Amino acid sequence: MDWMKIGSAILLGMLLILLFPQARHMLKHSPDAQPGDWRAFILPLLAVGGFVALLMWLV
C-alpha cells in the first residue's frame, strides 16, 4: 500500500476528529433561521445552478 494514501487517510481522520466538537458547538449555539433567511440561501444556489446549466448548454 502506498504510504501517501495512508498518511492522507490519517490526516483526514484527525481533521474530522478535531473539527467535529467545534461544529457541534456552532450548531448548538447558532440562532434559529428566520423565514427570510432561506431566500438568501436559495437564490445564490439557483443562480449558480442556472449558470452551470447555461455553460453546459453552450458546450
DSSP file (Angstrom, degrees, kcal/mol; ACC not computed):
  #  RESIDUE AA STRUCTURE BP1 BP2  ACC     N-H-->O    O-->H-N    N-H-->O    O-->H-N    TCO  KAPPA ALPHA  PHI   PSI    X-CA   Y-CA   Z-CA
    1    1 A M              0   0    0      0, 0.0     2,-0.3     0, 0.0     3,-0.0   0.000 360.0 360.0 360.0 146.3    0.0    0.0    0.0
    2    2 A D     >  -     0   0    0      1,-0.1     4,-1.6     2,-0.0     3,-0.3  -0.530 360.0-143.7 -75.6 131.8    1.2    3.5   -0.8
    3    3 A W  H  > S+     0   0    0     -2,-0.3     4,-2.6     1,-0.2     5,-0.2   0.793  99.4  61.1 -66.0 -28.2    2.5    5.5    2.2
    4    4 A M  H  > S+     0   0    0      2,-0.2     4,-2.3     1,-0.2    -1,-0.2   0.900 104.7  47.7 -66.3 -39.9    1.0    8.7    0.8
    5    5 A K  H  > S+     0   0    0     -3,-0.3     4,-2.0     2,-0.2    -2,-0.2   0.900 112.6  48.8 -66.7 -40.7   -2.5    7.2    0.9
    6    6 A I  H  X S+     0   0    0     -4,-1.6     4,-2.3     2,-0.2    -2,-0.2   0.933 112.8  47.8 -64.6 -46.0   -2.0    6.0    4.5
    7    7 A G  H  X S+     0   0    0     -4,-2.6     4,-2.4     1,-0.2    -2,-0.2   0.902 112.4  48.0 -62.5 -42.5   -0.7    9.4    5.6
    8    8 A S  H  X S+     0   0    0     -4,-2.3     4,-2.3     2,-0.2    -1,-0.2   0.860 110.9  51.9 -68.7 -34.0   -3.5   11.3    3.9
    9    9 A A  H  X S+     0   0    0     -4,-2.0     4,-2.3     2,-0.2    -2,-0.2   0.904 110.7  48.1 -66.9 -40.5   -6.1    9.0    5.4
   10   10 A I  H  X S+     0   0    0     -4,-2.3     4,-2.4     2,-0.2    -2,-0.2   0.925 112.8  47.9 -65.2 -44.1   -4.6    9.5    8.9
   11   11 A L  H  X S+     0   0    0     -4,-2.4     4,-2.4     2,-0.2    -2,-0.2   0.893 111.6  50.3 -63.9 -39.6   -4.6   13.3    8.4
   12   12 A L  H  X S+     0   0    0     -4,-2.3     4,-2.2     2,-0.2    -1,-0.2   0.910 110.8  49.3 -64.9 -41.5   -8.2   13.3    7.2
   13   13 A G  H  X S+     0   0    0     -4,-2.3     4,-2.2     2,-0.2    -2,-0.2   0.905 111.6  48.5 -63.2 -42.0   -9.3   11.2   10.2
   14   14 A M  H  X S+     0   0    0     -4,-2.4     4,-2.4     2,-0.2    -2,-0.2   0.892 109.6  53.3 -64.9 -39.3   -7.5   13.6   12.6
   15   15 A L  H  X S+     0   0    0     -4,-2.4     4,-2.2     1,-0.2    -2,-0.2   0.923 110.4  46.6 -61.4 -44.6   -9.1   16.6   10.9
   16   16 A L  H  X S+     0   0    0     -4,-2.2     4,-1.7     1,-0.2    -1,-0.2   0.897 112.3  50.3 -65.0 -39.9  -12.6   15.1   11.3
   17   17 A I  H  < S+     0   0    0     -4,-2.2    -1,-0.2     1,-0.2    -2,-0.2   0.892 114.8  43.7 -65.6 -39.2  -11.9   14.2   14.9
   18   18 A L  H  X S+     0   0    0     -4,-2.4     4,-0.5     1,-0.2    -2,-0.2   0.829 117.0  44.3 -76.8 -31.9  -10.7   17.7   15.7
   19   19 A L  H  X S+     0   0    0     -4,-2.2     4,-2.3    -5,-0.2     5,-0.2   0.726  95.1  76.6 -86.7 -21.5  -13.4   19.7   13.8
   20   20 A F  H  X S+     0   0    0     -4,-1.7     4,-2.3     1,-0.2     5,-0.2   0.903  94.2  48.5 -60.4 -45.2  -16.4   17.7   15.0
   21   21 A P  H  > S+     0   0    0      0, 0.0     4,-2.0     0, 0.0    -1,-0.2   0.889 112.5  49.6 -63.5 -36.1  -16.6   19.2   18.5
   22   22 A Q  H  X S+     0   0    0     -4,-0.5     4,-2.4     2,-0.2    -2,-0.2   0.908 110.9  49.0 -67.8 -40.7  -16.3   22.7   17.1
   23   23 A A  H  X S+     0   0    0     -4,-2.3     4,-2.2     2,-0.2    -1,-0.2   0.898 111.0  50.4 -64.9 -40.1  -19.1   22.1   14.5
   24   24 A R  H  X S+     0   0    0     -4,-2.3     4,-1.9    -5,-0.2    -1,-0.2   0.892 110.6  49.9 -64.4 -39.5  -21.3   20.6   17.2
   25   25 A H  H  X S+     0   0    0     -4,-2.0     4,-2.0     2,-0.2    -2,-0.2   0.911 110.6  49.7 -64.7 -43.2  -20.7   23.7   19.4
   26   26 A M  H  X S+     0   0    0     -4,-2.4     4,-0.6     1,-0.2    -2,-0.2   0.899 111.4  48.6 -64.1 -40.2  -21.5   26.1   16.5
   27   27 A L  H  < S+     0   0    0     -4,-2.2     3,-0.4     1,-0.2    -1,-0.2   0.871 112.1  49.2 -67.6 -35.4  -24.8   24.2   15.7
   28   28 A K  H  < S+     0   0    0     -4,-1.9    -2,-0.2     1,-0.2    -1,-0.2   0.872 118.6  37.2 -70.7 -37.0  -25.9   24.3   19.3
   29   29 A H  H  < S+     0   0    0     -4,-2.0    -1,-0.2    -5,-0.1    -2,-0.2   0.293  90.5 109.0-102.3   8.7  -25.2   28.0   19.8
   30   30 A S  S  < S-     0   0    0     -4,-0.6     3,-0.1    -3,-0.4     2,-0.1  -0.581  74.3-106.5 -84.3 149.5  -26.3   29.4   16.4
   31   31 A P        -     0   0    0      0, 0.0    -1,-0.1     0, 0.0     2,-0.1  -0.359  40.0 -97.5 -71.2 154.9  -29.5   31.4   16.2
   32   32 A D        -     0   0    0      1,-0.1     2,-0.2    -2,-0.1     0, 0.0  -0.405  44.0-103.1 -70.5 148.9  -32.6   29.8   14.6
   33   33 A A        -     0   0    0     -2,-0.1    -1,-0.1    -3,-0.1    -3,-0.0  -0.502  29.7-140.2 -75.5 139.3  -33.2   30.7   10.9
   34   34 A Q    >>  -     0   0    0     -2,-0.2     3,-1.2     1,-0.1     4,-0.7  -0.586  27.8-106.7 -90.9 159.8  -35.9   33.2   10.1
   35   35 A P  T >4 S+     0   0    0      0, 0.0     3,-0.6     0, 0.0     4,-0.5   0.842 119.7  52.9 -58.9 -33.4  -38.3   32.7    7.1
   36   36 A G  T 3> S+     0   0    0      1,-0.2     4,-0.8     2,-0.2     3,-0.4   0.682  95.1  70.5 -75.6 -16.6  -36.5   35.4    5.1
   37   37 A D  H <> S+     0   0    0     -3,-1.2     4,-0.7     1,-0.2     3,-0.2   0.804  88.4  62.6 -70.3 -28.5  -33.1   33.8    5.6
   38   38 A W  H XX S+     0   0    0     -4,-0.7     4,-2.7    -3,-0.6     3,-0.6   0.835  96.1  58.9 -67.2 -31.0  -33.9   30.9    3.4
   39   39 A R  H 3> S+     0   0    0     -4,-0.5     4,-2.3    -3,-0.4    -1,-0.2   0.886 101.5  54.6 -64.5 -37.4  -34.3   33.2    0.4
   40   40 A A  H 3< S+     0   0    0     -4,-0.8    -1,-0.2    -3,-0.2    -2,-0.2   0.716 114.1  42.4 -69.0 -19.8  -30.7   34.4    0.9
   41   41 A F  H <X S+     0   0    0     -4,-0.7     4,-1.1    -3,-0.6    -2,-0.2   0.849 116.6  44.3 -89.1 -41.7  -29.6   30.8    0.7
   42   42 A I  H  X S+     0   0    0     -4,-2.7     4,-2.7     2,-0.2     5,-0.2   0.880 105.3  59.3 -77.2 -39.1  -31.8   29.6   -2.2
   43   43 A L  H  X S+     0   0    0     -4,-2.3     4,-2.3     1,-0.2    -1,-0.2   0.932 108.5  42.8 -61.9 -48.3  -31.3   32.5   -4.6
   44   44 A P  H  > S+     0   0    0      0, 0.0     4,-2.5     0, 0.0    -1,-0.2   0.883 113.7  54.2 -63.9 -33.6  -27.5   32.2   -5.0
   45   45 A L  H  X S+     0   0    0     -4,-1.1     4,-2.3     1,-0.2    -2,-0.2   0.923 111.1  44.4 -63.7 -43.7  -27.8   28.4   -5.2
   46   46 A L  H  X S+     0   0    0     -4,-2.7     4,-2.7     2,-0.2    -1,-0.2   0.868 111.6  54.1 -67.4 -36.4  -30.3   28.8   -8.1
   47   47 A A  H  X S+     0   0    0     -4,-2.3     4,-2.3    -5,-0.2    -2,-0.2   0.922 110.9  44.7 -64.0 -44.1  -28.1   31.4   -9.7
   48   48 A V  H  X S+     0   0    0     -4,-2.5     4,-2.5     2,-0.2     5,-0.2   0.918 113.9  50.1 -66.3 -42.8  -25.1   29.1   -9.7
   49   49 A G  H  X S+     0   0    0     -4,-2.3     4,-2.3    -5,-0.2    -2,-0.2   0.904 111.5  48.4 -62.0 -41.0  -27.1   26.2  -10.9
   50   50 A G  H  X S+     0   0    0     -4,-2.7     4,-2.3     2,-0.2    -1,-0.2   0.888 111.0  50.6 -64.9 -39.4  -28.5   28.3  -13.7
   51   51 A F  H  X S+     0   0    0     -4,-2.3     4,-2.3     2,-0.2    -2,-0.2   0.910 111.4  47.6 -65.7 -41.9  -25.1   29.5  -14.7
   52   52 A V  H  X S+     0   0    0     -4,-2.5     4,-2.4     2,-0.2    -2,-0.2   0.904 111.5  50.7 -65.0 -41.0  -23.7   25.9  -14.8
   53   53 A A  H  X S+     0   0    0     -4,-2.3     4,-2.1     2,-0.2    -2,-0.2   0.895 109.9  50.9 -63.3 -39.2  -26.7   24.8  -16.8
   54   54 A L  H  X S+     0   0    0     -4,-2.3     4,-2.0     2,-0.2    -2,-0.2   0.921 110.3  48.7 -63.5 -44.0  -26.1   27.7  -19.3
   55   55 A L  H  X S+     0   0    0     -4,-2.3     4,-1.0     1,-0.2    -2,-0.2   0.894 111.8  49.2 -63.8 -39.0  -22.4   26.7  -19.6
   56   56 A M  H  < S+     0   0    0     -4,-2.4     3,-0.3     1,-0.2    -1,-0.2   0.874 110.4  51.0 -66.6 -36.0  -23.4   23.1  -20.2
   57   57 A W  H  < S+     0   0    0     -4,-2.1    -1,-0.2     1,-0.2    -2,-0.2   0.848 107.4  53.5 -70.2 -33.0  -25.9   24.1  -22.8
   58   58 A L  H  <        0   0    0     -4,-2.0    -1,-0.2     1,-0.2    -2,-0.2   0.718 360.0 360.0 -74.3 -20.5  -23.3   26.3  -24.6
   59   59 A V     <        0   0    0     -4,-1.0    -1,-0.2    -3,-0.3    -2,-0.2   0.478 360.0 360.0 -88.0 360.0  -20.9   23.4  -24.9
